[in-house]
Amino acid sequence: MDPTPRPTGAAGDAATAGPAVELDGVCLRFGRVEALHDVTLTVPRGASVAVIGPNGSGKSTLLGVLSGLLHPQEGTVRVLGTTVPRARARIAHVLQSTQVRAEVPLTVREAVRMGTYATLGLVGRGGAAVRDRVDAALDRLGIADLADRQLPELSGGQRQRVFVAQGLVQEADLLLLDEPVAGLDPPTQEVIARVVRDERAAGRTVVTTTHDVGAAATNDLVLLLSTEVVAYGPPQEVLVPELLGRGFGGHLHVLEDGTMVLDDPAHHGAVVGHRTRADWHGTEDASAADPGTTRKP
């Protein structure tokens, strides 16, 4: 299995600059619980990567390692050709959930502008250039009309758009998105999916965690994680019943019509995805695919 995609355009040019991510033997434990075990992989620059796996498989932990929020006890981590601390200003990490305190007055525009603080510092927080970057991010996420609203006044989908915009305004070389569309309405999901495609087309590297097999299939690479790497490579090689069964354990069942059902009490029999037999074997009849989703309870 060759985990190296063949990006074109700006992404193809970026790929020649060396890997965006290099992990070698990474292990991370929380007390006696091992969250990541011997994770070794390379992500080319300019690629989009979907990280999938069951709850507790280490997906969010992996993004924390890449952004420097978490520190592994074993192994080496290199991001954008250097150590994580040295690359931190070039990494944007949008968390799965961010608490919004009602007693803190913060507008949408102010929250997005905070994304520039890491690179511009105290002195560079004003000026036309920063305003233009913030306006562009607001426009891309379709929330320019909410710029003067307070964060607690927004719906969950609107707030998630704000936090993705906060990540975009950093103009980082590596964008990490932790379950960015989980539980959101379809229009917001599509807006965020379009942003991911645009970032990848611009030559940036995007790593996204997701429970949506259909969404994972649209990426250059898919990492199937279950504390350790189960599979890593192009979607057509990773998103197959045998490997998904190994990643999700005996809870994953493939029905006769290709529908995958997660028979897990925590997921209440959620449908993980639906693909035809032709899709599983990589034939050209991809139009019959009808991917579904499963979400955390």
C-alpha positions as CSV (number, residue, x, y, z in Angstrom):
1,M,0.0,0.0,0.0
2,D,1.5,3.3,-1.1
3,P,0.4,6.1,1.2
4,T,1.7,8.8,-1.1
5,P,-0.9,10.7,-3.1
6,R,-0.3,12.4,-6.4
7,P,-1.5,15.9,-5.8
8,T,-1.6,18.4,-8.7
9,G,-1.3,22.2,-9.0
10,A,-0.2,24.2,-5.9
11,A,-0.5,21.1,-3.8
12,G,1.8,19.2,-6.1
13,D,4.4,22.0,-5.9
14,A,4.1,22.0,-2.1
15,A,4.7,18.2,-2.0
16,T,8.2,18.6,-3.3
17,A,9.2,20.6,-0.2
18,G,9.3,17.4,1.9
19,P,6.8,15.8,4.3
20,A,4.4,17.9,6.4
21,V,4.3,15.4,9.2
22,E,6.8,12.6,10.2
23,L,5.9,10.4,13.1
24,D,8.2,7.6,14.2
25,G,7.3,5.1,17.0
26,V,5.1,7.6,18.8
27,C,3.5,6.3,22.0
28,L,1.4,8.4,24.4
29,R,-0.1,7.3,27.7
30,F,-2.5,8.9,30.1
31,G,-1.6,7.1,33.3
32,R,-1.9,3.4,32.5
33,V,-4.1,4.0,29.5
34,E,-2.2,3.9,26.2
35,A,-3.8,6.4,23.8
36,L,-1.3,6.0,20.9
37,H,1.0,3.0,20.4
38,D,3.9,2.9,18.0
39,V,2.4,5.3,15.5
40,T,4.7,5.7,12.5
41,L,3.6,7.6,9.3
42,T,4.5,10.3,6.9
43,V,2.1,12.9,5.5
44,P,3.2,14.7,2.3
45,R,2.8,18.4,2.1
46,G,-0.3,19.6,0.3
47,A,-2.3,16.5,1.1
48,S,-5.6,16.1,2.8
49,V,-5.8,13.3,5.3
50,A,-8.9,11.9,7.1
51,V,-8.3,10.1,10.4
52,I,-11.1,7.6,11.3
53,G,-11.6,5.0,14.0
54,P,-13.8,4.1,16.9
55,N,-14.4,6.3,19.9
56,G,-11.2,6.3,22.1
57,S,-9.0,5.2,19.2
58,G,-6.6,8.2,19.6
59,K,-7.8,10.5,16.8
60,S,-8.0,13.7,18.9
61,T,-4.9,12.7,20.7
62,L,-3.0,12.4,17.5
63,L,-4.0,16.0,16.5
64,G,-2.9,17.1,20.0
65,V,0.5,15.6,19.4
66,L,0.8,17.3,16.0
67,S,-0.1,20.8,17.4
68,G,2.0,20.4,20.6
69,L,-0.9,20.3,23.0
70,L,0.2,16.8,24.0
71,H,3.7,15.3,24.4
72,P,4.4,11.7,23.7
73,Q,6.5,9.7,26.1
74,E,8.2,7.8,23.2
75,G,9.0,8.4,19.6
76,T,9.8,11.4,17.5
77,V,7.5,14.0,15.9
78,R,8.5,16.4,13.1
79,V,6.2,18.9,11.5
80,L,7.0,21.0,8.5
81,G,10.6,19.9,8.6
82,T,11.3,20.8,12.2
83,T,10.2,20.1,15.8
84,V,6.7,21.0,16.8
85,P,7.7,23.9,19.1
86,R,9.6,25.5,16.2
87,A,6.7,24.9,13.8
88,R,3.9,25.9,16.2
89,A,3.3,29.3,14.5
90,R,2.6,27.5,11.2
91,I,0.1,25.1,12.7
92,A,-3.6,25.8,13.2
93,H,-5.6,23.5,15.4
94,V,-9.4,23.7,15.5
95,L,-10.6,21.7,18.5
96,Q,-13.6,19.4,18.5
97,S,-15.4,21.5,21.1
98,T,-14.7,24.9,22.5
99,Q,-16.5,26.2,25.6
100,V,-18.0,29.7,25.2
101,R,-18.5,31.6,28.5
102,A,-21.5,33.8,28.5
103,E,-19.9,36.2,30.9
104,V,-17.0,37.0,28.5
105,P,-18.2,39.6,25.9
106,L,-16.6,38.4,22.7
107,T,-17.9,39.1,19.2
108,V,-17.5,36.9,16.2
109,R,-15.0,39.3,14.6
110,E,-12.9,39.4,17.8
111,A,-12.9,35.7,18.1
112,V,-11.7,35.2,14.5
113,R,-9.1,38.0,14.9
114,M,-7.6,36.0,17.9
115,G,-6.4,33.5,15.3
116,T,-3.8,36.1,14.2
117,Y,-2.3,36.6,17.7
118,A,0.2,33.7,17.5
119,T,1.9,35.0,14.4
120,L,1.4,38.8,14.7
121,G,1.7,39.2,18.5
122,L,0.5,42.3,20.5
123,V,1.9,44.9,18.0
124,G,0.4,43.4,14.9
125,R,-3.2,42.9,16.0
126,G,-4.5,46.0,14.1
127,G,-4.1,47.4,10.7
128,A,-5.7,47.0,7.3
129,A,-3.9,43.7,6.5
130,V,-5.3,42.0,9.6
131,R,-8.8,43.3,8.9
132,D,-8.6,42.0,5.4
133,R,-7.6,38.6,6.6
134,V,-10.4,38.5,9.1
135,D,-13.0,39.7,6.6
136,A,-11.8,37.0,4.1
137,A,-12.2,34.3,6.7
138,L,-15.6,35.5,7.7
139,D,-16.7,35.5,4.0
140,R,-15.4,32.0,3.3
141,L,-17.4,30.6,6.2
142,G,-20.5,32.6,5.4
143,I,-20.7,34.4,8.7
144,A,-19.8,38.0,7.7
145,D,-23.3,39.1,8.7
146,L,-22.7,37.8,12.2
147,A,-19.4,39.7,12.7
148,D,-20.8,41.9,15.5
149,R,-22.8,39.2,17.3
150,Q,-21.7,37.8,20.6
151,L,-20.6,34.2,20.6
152,P,-23.1,32.9,23.2
153,E,-25.9,34.2,20.9
154,L,-25.0,31.8,18.1
155,S,-26.2,28.3,17.3
156,G,-23.8,25.4,17.5
157,G,-23.3,25.4,13.8
158,Q,-22.6,29.1,13.6
159,R,-20.0,28.9,16.5
160,Q,-18.2,26.0,14.7
161,R,-18.0,28.2,11.6
162,V,-16.4,30.9,13.8
163,F,-13.8,28.5,15.2
164,V,-12.9,27.2,11.7
165,A,-12.6,30.8,10.5
166,Q,-10.3,31.4,13.4
167,G,-8.1,28.6,12.2
168,L,-8.2,29.8,8.6
169,V,-7.2,33.4,9.5
170,Q,-3.8,32.0,10.7
171,E,-3.0,31.1,7.1
172,A,-1.1,28.1,8.6
173,D,0.8,25.5,6.5
174,L,-0.8,22.7,8.5
175,L,-4.5,22.8,9.4
176,L,-5.8,20.4,12.0
177,L,-9.6,20.0,12.3
178,D,-11.0,17.7,15.0
179,E,-14.5,16.5,14.1
180,P,-15.3,19.8,12.4
181,V,-18.8,18.8,11.2
182,A,-20.0,16.4,13.9
183,G,-23.6,17.0,14.7
184,L,-23.9,20.1,12.4
185,D,-26.6,20.9,9.9
186,P,-26.0,19.9,6.2
187,P,-25.4,23.5,5.0
188,T,-22.6,24.0,7.6
189,Q,-21.1,20.7,6.8
190,E,-20.9,21.6,3.1
191,V,-19.4,25.0,3.9
192,I,-16.6,23.5,6.0
193,A,-16.1,20.7,3.5
194,R,-15.6,23.3,0.7
195,V,-13.1,25.2,2.9
196,V,-11.1,22.0,3.4
197,R,-11.0,21.4,-0.4
198,D,-9.9,25.0,-1.0
199,E,-7.1,24.8,1.6
200,R,-5.8,21.7,0.0
201,A,-6.0,23.2,-3.4
202,A,-4.0,26.2,-2.1
203,G,-1.2,23.8,-1.2
204,R,-1.8,23.5,2.5
205,T,-1.9,20.3,4.4
206,V,-5.2,19.4,6.1
207,V,-5.7,16.7,8.7
208,T,-9.3,16.0,9.7
209,T,-10.7,13.6,12.2
210,T,-14.2,12.2,11.3
211,H,-16.7,9.4,11.9
212,D,-18.1,9.9,8.3
213,V,-16.7,7.2,6.0
214,G,-18.2,9.1,3.0
215,A,-16.3,12.3,3.9
216,A,-13.1,10.4,4.5
217,A,-13.3,9.0,1.0
218,T,-13.0,12.5,-0.5
219,N,-9.5,12.9,1.0
220,D,-6.1,12.1,-0.6
221,L,-5.3,9.7,2.3
222,V,-7.1,7.9,5.1
223,L,-5.6,6.9,8.4
224,L,-7.5,4.1,10.2
225,L,-6.5,4.4,13.8
226,S,-7.3,2.2,16.8
227,T,-4.6,3.3,19.2
228,E,-2.1,2.0,16.6
229,V,-2.1,2.4,12.9
230,V,-4.5,-0.2,11.4
231,A,-4.2,1.1,7.8
232,Y,-2.9,4.2,6.0
233,G,-3.1,5.0,2.4
234,P,-5.5,6.1,-0.4
235,P,-9.2,5.8,0.4
236,Q,-9.9,3.0,-2.1
237,E,-7.3,0.8,-0.3
238,V,-8.2,1.7,3.3
239,L,-12.0,2.0,3.2
240,V,-12.6,-1.7,2.6
241,P,-14.6,-4.1,4.8
242,E,-11.7,-6.2,5.9
243,L,-9.6,-3.2,7.2
244,L,-12.6,-1.4,8.6
245,G,-13.6,-4.6,10.5
246,R,-10.1,-4.7,12.0
247,G,-10.2,-1.1,13.0
248,F,-13.7,-1.1,14.5
249,G,-13.5,-4.6,15.8
250,G,-16.3,-7.2,15.6
251,H,-18.9,-4.4,15.9
252,L,-18.7,-3.6,12.2
253,H,-20.9,-5.7,9.9
254,V,-21.3,-5.4,6.1
255,L,-24.7,-6.3,4.8
256,E,-25.5,-7.8,1.5
257,D,-26.1,-4.4,-0.2
258,G,-22.8,-3.1,1.1
259,T,-24.2,-1.1,4.0
260,M,-21.9,-1.1,7.0
261,V,-23.6,-1.2,10.4
262,L,-21.8,-0.5,13.7
263,D,-23.3,-2.9,16.2
264,D,-22.1,-1.2,19.3
265,P,-24.3,-0.2,22.3
266,A,-22.5,3.1,22.4
267,H,-23.6,3.9,18.9
268,H,-27.0,2.3,19.0
269,G,-26.6,0.4,15.7
270,A,-25.6,3.4,13.7
271,V,-25.0,3.1,10.0
272,V,-21.4,3.9,9.3
273,G,-21.6,3.9,5.5
274,H,-23.0,2.4,2.4
275,R,-21.1,1.4,-0.7
276,T,-21.9,-1.0,-3.5
277,R,-19.7,-4.1,-4.1
278,A,-18.3,-2.3,-7.2
279,D,-17.2,0.6,-5.0
280,W,-15.4,-1.7,-2.6
281,H,-13.4,-3.2,-5.5
282,G,-12.4,0.1,-7.0
283,T,-14.4,-0.1,-10.2
284,E,-15.7,2.9,-12.1
285,D,-19.3,2.5,-10.8
286,A,-18.7,5.1,-8.1
287,S,-22.0,6.9,-8.7
288,A,-23.9,4.2,-6.8
289,A,-22.1,5.0,-3.5
290,D,-24.3,6.5,-0.8
291,P,-22.1,7.2,2.2
292,G,-23.6,7.7,5.6
293,T,-22.4,8.8,8.9
294,T,-22.1,7.8,12.5
295,R,-21.5,10.2,15.4
296,K,-20.4,10.1,19.0
297,P,-23.3,9.5,21.3
